[in-house]
Amino acid sequence: MRILVTGGTGSLGYALTRDLVDRTEHEVVIFSRDEFKQSWMREHFPDPRVDFILGDVRDRERVADACWGVDAIVHAAALKRIDWVARHPHEVYKTNVEGTWNVLGACRGRRVILISSDKACYPINAYGASKMMAEHLTVRSGQTVVRYGNVLGSRGSVLPRWLECKAQGRPLPLTDPYMTRFLITFPQAVALVQFALTREPAGEILVPILPACTMGSLADVIGGPIARVRIRPGGEKEYETLLTEEESHRSHVDGLVTVVRGETPSGCPGTWCLHRAPRERTSANARRLLPPDLQSLVARVVEEMPKWNPMWTHSSPASSSMATTLHSATTPVLRSVSPGPSTMPSPSGAANA
């Protein structure tokens, strides 16, 4: 299989490429507009099965050219920083909404997997609203959406930022210690995309069943002084939602994934399921990670950072010492706590530990 990954030089694109190159015979085409990251990524993937195309999802003709000869498209290209896109909503619309429409128009029968976010549920900011629109376009086109929460260790996320602060002796900026967020690791996110690629396109949304934690608990794991800061411009929630009340009526659970069916043109659910998922799933009512489990998870993520997100490790001279310090501090916990499943279910619905 030849897979096109839009926004392929981002954190998920790198992790997905690493997994596909290491564990499959698939070919990967990276499509992005950042020539520096493409050059850097080429050094890490000299494998001839990995190809690179420079372009922008806003350019419909260039997207059509990139789709030539591929079997599937993982659409990960997006503007994501809620504080930054709030100042430029027209730009986030062009990339996240029109860009998605361009990919769907160029796929010509090929399967498309849209990478979405929990911020698409009951959106309160420009980024969430753009992802909600992208989801609607994708589902109505009969394609698949993968929706999940914060990827621990991704570029620009809280974990690398806090670890940098700790290494530099600065306090950890924290908005609200009681704010909750879903957590997913790179292996889990990659496995969810792989799971989506095994399914026939059916206009559905795949939502993993994820644990959550308070930001105060995560800060406690990192350790160090706290500096309370204001909520970022653009809109942040006290808790996030992965499955809405309305979606729960047309969903069912398949292993560790909830499958949400799209609606028919008449507005009725496309399929009524006997094993309907629980009602609205939020980071406030999700399974809460206990401190030992959260400590173990963070230690494992930091230890695996060079594999899944080496750009952060490469750009941070102190990252090695941070990983060693955190790992040493959590070694007793790592020995006593069994990590949870690191992958999403296989097509049969079984989870791999």
Secondary structure, DSSP 8 states (H G I E B T S, - for coil): -EEEEETTTSHHHHHHHHHHHHH---EEEEEES-HHHHHHHHHH---TTEEEEE--TT-HHHHHHHTTT-SEEEE------HHHHTT-HHHHIIIIIIHHHHHHHH-TT-EEEEEEEGGGSS--SHHHHHHHHHHHHHHHTT-EEEEE-EETT-TTSHHHHHHHHHHTT--EEES-TT-EEEEE-HHHHHHHHHHHHHS---SEEEEE---EEEHHHHHHHH-S-EEE----TT---SS-EEE-HHHHTTEEEETTEEEEE-B-TTSSBS---SSB--S-EETTTS-B--HHHHHHHHHHHHHHHHHH-HHHHHH-TTHHHHHHHHHHHHHHHHHHS-----S---TTS----
